[in-house]
């Protein structure tokens, strides 16, 4: 595609990257070629395979300790499980039912750390647990359970549980079914934008020197003094096989190949293969971890098991939920209904999954199950499938335990090491990502230091803000948002747009506002000024390389404002094509990728 036209006084984003004699940020789609060259030209202390929240967290922890760190992700950052969760950084109240007391205590503590390090992407949310005659929770057990939850999770005094009578519960959320209502328990969870949390963690790793690149697939593994393991993991086939045991035993194939020393990588956007060399490689590929281990010849021991969780989005006018609710379903499971950005989303399912791990989607059965559960709890709304505006489906890579159904399988993480040196992290929860990363990086550091590298320090991430989080913690966030919003309005933005940017980007809001075009440039691009600023920032500072990266994961428009995503589809495509110098083929591929995301969000699959 020929690049032409002017962006007005500011020039194109590519031109701005070098206008001041400097380079675009280290986490920039405009610097992709330089980053790819860096990947293959240097030898890394640590290479992470997988750009979800776990992989991003490991890259951040390692980079913050001074390790030369690289990360590759075969899709976009957070495109898998890490953008498809219930979008809660929560303490796992339901795990008390499974007597997972230690897990509740640990993730409760981690929840507070995640919040303070990134308060712009994590918001306290009062959750209502209604109590019904014959339901899962009784008044006494709920009160005791929530009190124990508060204690284990170290909940702040102002956020501790409150027990309510039937009338107070109904007043708090009038849409609740009244029949059999005995009362309720109110407690605090933390709502997050899971995709943006992952992006902010990866950005911070890049700010500290990590080389993180999306759309780079680890197609094979390289060994010193042995046979290369070349395969096609991540091609869309269901991952299979089992993890090697924690003790380090592996198949003969892994041992025969020698020491793992790198990967054969493929650039899935520009084409071409190249090698990346590293002293230690960590497999944090989520649903694809067993595929990587198959390449390593170390599939044995515990098995990865995929389960699917689906969430449905309703317009707030149709489902005007005042208060987040955690409620019983007719079959005895628990489900969330959460208000967000003028919408209400409800989920989740928890079923075994055997399909394509790259594109999981809602089925008619999933939709019917969630709609029926919501209709039973909020009967006056008379919800139907026609009311669903959007959906998302995500996969949970769980460690298989014989005899347990998906809802009962532990969300604990485990680390496995093969004889070749491959470290794999599997399982775990979004809330516990930082602690998981610290544990993995501790192992990497010990291995490197035994080999004469370092010394490296201890983990700093307990008090290290993620990108955008330099606002003085949760206490400083309101003032920071007010200041950034005021600046945005002084630049001519509507208050709604200015506040959205201030809240979404935290301490990076100033950088987003610096990308604001003049009216003429925005008009020529066919985009609102605020959205164009966010798009420019996404290209330059958040490595958005395809339209779906921006409309699905950087802004969430495809999920929570589908009409806007459809409205701005063409202008976003044109702008990115020009800025990134796409060929016609690349433009068609970007459009097809976005259209598949938009279709999968509303059309049931099989």
Beta strands, then each sheet from edge to edge (+ up, - down):
strand 1: 43-49
strand 2: 69-73
strand 3: 88-89
strand 4: 122-132
strand 5: 162-165
strand 6: 181-192
strand 7: 211-214
strand 8: 216-224
strand 9: 229-230
strand 10: 259-267
strand 11: 273-283
strand 12: 304-315
strand 13: 324-328
strand 14: 334-340
strand 15: 343-347
strand 16: 351-352
strand 17: 388-399
strand 18: 413-417
strand 19: 423-427
sheet 1: 7+ 2+ 1+ 11+ 10- 8+ 9-
sheet 2: 7+ 2+ 1+ 11+ 19+ 18-
sheet 3: 3+ 6- 4+ 13+ 14- 15+ 12- 16+
sheet 4: 3+ 6- 5+
sheet 5: 3+ 6- 4+ 13+ 14- 15+ 12- 17+
end
